[in-house]
Amino acid sequence: MKISVGVSNRHVHLKQRDLRVLFGEGYELHNAADLTQPGMFKAEEVVTIKTDKAEIKNVRVIGPTRMYTQIEISKTDSYKLGLNPPIRNSGDLMGSEEITIIGPKGEIKTNGCIIATRHIHLTEEQMKYYKLEGKDSVNVLLPGVKGGIISNVYLRPSSNAFFELHIDTDDANAHMIKNGDIVEILED
């Protein structure tokens, strides 16, 4: 079955309390562009992420706010920052790395820095339709001159999702894949 790709660059999800510290009391995120996942948007706001070794400026905030603060980076970013974050599903912050987030009004030091797993957003109905019920992960065929098969692509069913594969910039660059490319979920 065919599926489109969304390439995820480094970004930050903020809980409301951390948003206030970084941007000021009563601050609300401003929608710069809707993302493909329903209700999610690229915010106008950016922050700096920092460790004792290095910093990366202009890291995009993704809205809306969440119940937790999470910083998603690539393995390449982790080398620059001197971190070794775990590969985790969104929201699973156990063993995540600590990092400083700097905004225009303040800064916080928080855990929550991860490398996000490769994952597919889909609805429960799509899980049934594509006969994926009972599976946690699949393999995906990536076409092209540097194509290949990526394994351990986790399924993220929800009641409201846009059917899309999410990979980070390291996976995309390694296989010369870009946003909107069409790939194929392999059957067992």
C-alpha positions as CSV (number, residue, x, y, z in Angstrom):
1,M,0.0,0.0,0.0
2,K,1.2,3.5,-0.9
3,I,1.7,6.3,1.6
4,S,3.1,9.8,1.5
5,V,6.1,11.0,3.5
6,G,6.4,13.8,5.9
7,V,10.0,14.8,6.8
8,S,10.3,16.1,10.3
9,N,13.1,18.6,11.1
10,R,14.1,19.3,14.7
11,H,11.3,20.9,16.7
12,V,9.9,21.5,20.1
13,H,6.5,20.7,21.7
14,L,5.8,22.8,24.8
15,K,3.5,22.5,27.7
16,Q,1.6,25.6,28.7
17,R,3.7,26.4,31.8
18,D,7.0,26.2,29.8
19,L,5.5,28.4,27.0
20,R,4.8,31.1,29.7
21,V,8.4,30.9,31.0
22,L,9.9,31.1,27.5
23,F,7.5,33.7,25.9
24,G,5.8,35.5,28.8
25,E,2.6,35.3,30.9
26,G,-0.6,34.8,28.8
27,Y,1.4,34.2,25.6
28,E,-0.3,32.1,22.9
29,L,1.4,30.4,19.9
30,H,0.7,32.0,16.5
31,N,-0.1,29.6,13.6
32,A,2.3,30.1,10.7
33,A,1.0,27.1,8.7
34,D,-1.2,24.1,9.3
35,L,0.5,20.7,9.3
36,T,-1.0,17.6,7.7
37,Q,-1.9,16.1,11.1
38,P,-5.3,17.5,12.1
39,G,-5.1,20.3,14.6
40,M,-1.3,20.6,14.5
41,F,0.5,23.6,13.2
42,K,4.0,25.1,12.7
43,A,4.1,28.1,15.0
44,E,5.8,31.4,14.1
45,E,7.7,31.0,17.3
46,V,11.3,29.6,17.5
47,V,13.6,28.9,20.4
48,T,17.2,28.0,20.9
49,I,18.2,24.6,22.3
50,K,21.5,24.5,24.2
51,T,23.9,22.1,26.0
52,D,27.3,22.8,27.6
53,K,28.8,21.8,24.2
54,A,26.8,23.8,21.6
55,E,23.5,25.4,20.7
56,I,21.1,25.3,17.8
57,K,19.1,28.5,17.1
58,N,15.7,28.9,15.4
59,V,14.2,25.6,16.4
60,R,10.6,25.7,15.4
61,V,7.8,25.3,18.0
62,I,4.9,23.0,17.0
63,G,1.5,23.8,18.3
64,P,-0.8,23.5,20.0
65,T,0.6,23.1,23.5
66,R,0.8,19.6,25.0
67,M,0.7,18.0,28.4
68,Y,4.5,17.6,28.2
69,T,7.5,19.4,26.8
70,Q,9.4,17.4,24.2
71,I,12.4,18.2,22.0
72,E,12.8,16.1,18.9
73,I,16.2,16.2,17.2
74,S,18.1,14.0,14.7
75,K,21.1,11.9,15.5
76,T,23.2,14.4,13.6
77,D,22.0,17.1,15.9
78,S,22.8,15.0,18.9
79,Y,26.5,14.9,17.8
80,K,26.7,18.7,17.6
81,L,25.0,19.0,21.0
82,G,27.0,16.3,22.7
83,L,23.9,14.3,23.6
84,N,22.8,10.7,23.3
85,P,19.0,10.8,23.4
86,P,17.0,7.7,23.2
87,I,14.8,6.8,20.2
88,R,11.3,7.0,21.5
89,N,7.7,7.3,20.4
90,S,6.2,10.8,21.1
91,G,5.3,11.2,24.7
92,D,7.6,8.4,25.9
93,L,10.2,10.5,27.7
94,M,11.7,7.8,29.9
95,G,15.5,8.2,29.9
96,S,15.4,11.3,27.7
97,E,18.2,13.8,27.7
98,E,18.2,17.1,29.5
99,I,18.6,20.2,27.5
100,T,18.1,24.0,27.9
101,I,15.4,25.8,25.9
102,I,15.9,29.5,25.5
103,G,13.0,31.8,24.5
104,P,12.8,35.6,24.3
105,K,11.5,36.0,27.9
106,G,13.3,33.2,29.7
107,E,14.8,29.7,29.7
108,I,14.1,26.3,31.1
109,K,16.3,23.3,31.7
110,T,14.2,20.2,31.0
111,N,14.4,16.5,30.1
112,G,12.4,15.4,27.1
113,C,15.0,15.4,24.3
114,I,14.5,12.4,22.1
115,I,15.1,11.1,18.6
116,A,11.6,10.3,17.4
117,T,10.8,6.8,16.0
118,R,9.9,6.4,12.4
119,H,6.1,6.2,12.5
120,I,3.0,6.1,10.5
121,H,-0.1,8.2,11.5
122,L,-3.3,6.4,10.6
123,T,-6.9,6.0,11.8
124,E,-8.3,2.9,13.5
125,E,-10.4,2.4,10.4
126,Q,-7.3,2.4,8.2
127,M,-5.7,-0.2,10.5
128,K,-8.6,-2.5,9.7
129,Y,-8.8,-1.6,6.0
130,Y,-5.1,-2.3,5.4
131,K,-5.2,-5.4,7.7
132,L,-2.7,-3.9,10.1
133,E,-4.6,-4.8,13.3
134,G,-2.4,-6.5,15.8
135,K,0.8,-5.0,14.4
136,D,3.0,-2.5,16.2
137,S,5.4,-1.9,13.3
138,V,5.9,-2.4,9.6
139,N,8.7,-2.2,7.0
140,V,8.6,0.5,4.3
141,L,10.1,0.4,0.8
142,L,11.7,3.7,-0.2
143,P,12.2,4.2,-4.0
144,G,14.9,6.0,-5.9
145,V,18.6,5.8,-6.5
146,K,19.4,5.7,-2.8
147,G,16.2,3.8,-1.9
148,G,16.0,0.9,0.5
149,I,13.8,-0.7,3.1
150,I,13.4,0.9,6.5
151,S,12.3,-1.4,9.4
152,N,10.8,-0.7,12.7
153,V,8.3,1.9,11.4
154,Y,5.8,2.1,14.3
155,L,2.1,2.4,13.7
156,R,0.4,5.3,15.5
157,P,-3.4,4.8,15.2
158,S,-5.7,7.5,16.4
159,S,-9.3,8.5,15.8
160,N,-8.3,11.5,13.8
161,A,-5.1,11.2,11.7
162,F,-3.7,12.0,8.2
163,F,-2.3,8.8,6.7
164,E,1.4,9.6,6.5
165,L,4.9,8.2,7.2
166,H,7.0,10.5,9.4
167,I,10.8,10.2,9.2
168,D,13.5,12.6,10.5
169,T,16.0,14.5,8.3
170,D,18.7,11.8,8.8
171,D,16.5,9.1,7.3
172,A,15.3,11.4,4.5
173,N,18.8,12.6,3.6
174,A,20.2,9.0,3.6
175,H,17.5,7.9,1.1
176,M,17.1,11.2,-0.8
177,I,13.4,11.3,0.2
178,K,11.5,14.6,0.6
179,N,8.1,15.8,1.8
180,G,5.2,14.4,-0.3
181,D,7.2,11.5,-1.9
182,I,5.2,8.3,-2.1
183,V,6.6,5.1,-0.5
184,E,5.2,1.6,0.0
185,I,4.3,-0.2,3.2
186,L,5.4,-3.8,2.7
187,E,3.2,-6.7,3.5
188,D,4.6,-9.6,5.5
